[in-house]
Amino acid sequence: MKRFRSQVALLLGSLLVLVAGGTLGYMAIEHLSPIDALFLTVITLSTVGFGTLIPLSDAGKLFTIGLIVVGVATFSFYLSRLFSMIVERGFLEVLEKRRLHRKIDALSGHYVVCGHGRIGSVVASELRQKEVPLVVLESRAEEVEALTEAEVLALHGDAREEALLRRAGVERAKGLVALMPTDADNLYIILTAKEINPSLTIIARANTLGAERRLMAAGAHHVISPHREGGKRIARMILNPNVVECLEMVTGRRNVELQMEEIAIGERSPLAEKSLLESGLLKKHRILVVAVKHGDGTITFNPEGSTLIHAGDALVTLGPARTEALF
């Protein structure tokens, strides 16, 4: 796109230079008025010709010959380049779309992020940091182009449309994040996505008070209000500044050696059917288990060493970064 725009700019710039130069040349050589000089320049460059309407001196005729030669040569060059780029760009766009659709079709268990605004860009960035597969749906073409250049799978269009959601592979996705600027849009996306994939985990943004209840009723599993969460965070920083600082160190990037992670226990996990003490997480790996979310949805905080780990559980841990790769 940038190359195409630069070629168009060069073509237009060359045209302006030729027209301005021709106009000034005729004004100086033939002493014509600006309008007559501009008219003569335009019909000369367009090869329409002027006959004997405006008789020229020998110097004027030589200037006209030079203007025609330079103008035709310049425009032939840039027009041929522009035409070839248009053809090439159309061909490349078709290939790029096919490549994009093939990549999305190969995804399974990914997340679909609807909206790449201020919040959506942060969500997408965090997921990419953790190498979580995702597809971004965005209505702004320039934003989709920027995401594509950054090698992020992104589709241009209205996320409320069922066809676009299907193109993003919602039926194979693990979750969907609805981050549109209006609650009505998020509500419509949730209803459409749930109809396509009833088992989809949905996280939605609430933009107004009272919207949380409606979004949850529509099928969202988690609803986040940026205004409410922002207010709570400010209050916590005032009331418990040291606690907030510690949480930022273990959940953010301020301490790369210590992170809070989630370890999902699969059927073949070496931790399955062992107690926390037997697992050796703390003794061998310096990993502290903060909580255990059991397969039935219950959560045990600050679990004892005798707590059994079963397949389907999830461990919330505090320890060295990327500990989930060990298990």
Rosetta blueprint (number, residue, H / E / L):
1 M L
2 K H
3 R H
4 F H
5 R H
6 S H
7 Q H
8 V H
9 A H
10 L H
11 L H
12 L H
13 G H
14 S H
15 L H
16 L H
17 V H
18 L H
19 V H
20 A H
21 G H
22 G H
23 T H
24 L H
25 G H
26 Y H
27 M H
28 A H
29 I H
30 E L
31 H L
32 L L
33 S L
34 P H
35 I H
36 D H
37 A H
38 L H
39 F H
40 L H
41 T H
42 V H
43 I H
44 T H
45 L H
46 S L
47 T L
48 V L
49 G L
50 F L
51 G L
52 T L
53 L L
54 I L
55 P L
56 L L
57 S L
58 D H
59 A H
60 G H
61 K H
62 L H
63 F H
64 T H
65 I H
66 G H
67 L H
68 I H
69 V H
70 V H
71 G H
72 V H
73 A H
74 T H
75 F H
76 S H
77 F H
78 Y H
79 L H
80 S H
81 R H
82 L H
83 F H
84 S H
85 M H
86 I H
87 V H
88 E H
89 R H
90 G H
91 F H
92 L H
93 E H
94 V H
95 L H
96 E H
97 K H
98 R H
99 R H
100 L H
101 H H
102 R H
103 K H
104 I H
105 D H
106 A L
107 L L
108 S L
109 G L
110 H L
111 Y E
112 V E
113 V E
114 C E
115 G L
116 H L
117 G L
118 R H
119 I H
120 G H
121 S H
122 V H
123 V H
124 A H
125 S H
126 E H
127 L H
128 R H
129 Q H
130 K L
131 E L
132 V L
133 P L
134 L E
135 V E
136 V E
137 L E
138 E E
139 S L
140 R L
141 A H
142 E H
143 E H
144 V H
145 E H
146 A H
147 L H
148 T H
149 E H
150 A L
151 E L
152 V L
153 L L
154 A E
155 L E
156 H E
157 G L
158 D L
159 A L
160 R L
161 E L
162 E H
163 A H
164 L H
165 L H
166 R H
167 R H
168 A L
169 G L
170 V H
171 E H
172 R H
173 A L
174 K L
175 G E
176 L E
177 V E
178 A E
179 L L
180 M L
181 P L
182 T L
183 D H
184 A H
185 D H
186 N H
187 L H
188 Y H
189 I H
190 I H
191 L H
192 T H
193 A H
194 K H
195 E H
196 I H
197 N L
198 P L
199 S L
200 L L
201 T E
202 I E
203 I E
204 A E
205 R E
206 A L
207 N L
208 T L
209 L L
210 G L
211 A H
212 E H
213 R H
214 R H
215 L H
216 M H
217 A H
218 A H
219 G L
220 A L
221 H L
222 H E
223 V E
224 I E
225 S L
226 P H
227 H H
228 R H
229 E H
230 G H
231 G H
232 K H
233 R H
234 I H
235 A H
236 R H
237 M H
238 I H
239 L H
240 N L
241 P H
242 N H
243 V H
244 V H
245 E H
246 C H
247 L H
248 E H
249 M H
250 V H
251 T H
252 G L
253 R L
254 R L
255 N L
256 V L
257 E L
258 L L
259 Q E
260 M E
261 E E
262 E E
263 I E
264 A E
265 I L
266 G L
267 E L
268 R L
269 S L
270 P L
271 L L
272 A L
273 E L
274 K E
275 S E
276 L H
277 L H
278 E H
279 S H
280 G L
281 L H
282 L H
283 K H
284 K H
285 H H
286 R L
287 I L
288 L E
289 V E
290 V E
291 A E
292 V E
293 K E
294 H L
295 G L
296 D L
297 G L
298 T L
299 I E
300 T E
301 F E
302 N L
303 P L
304 E L
305 G L
306 S L
307 T L
308 L E
309 I E
310 H L
311 A L
312 G L
313 D L
314 A E
315 L E
316 V E
317 T E
318 L E
319 G E
320 P L
321 A L
322 R L
323 T H
324 E H
325 A H
326 L H
327 F L
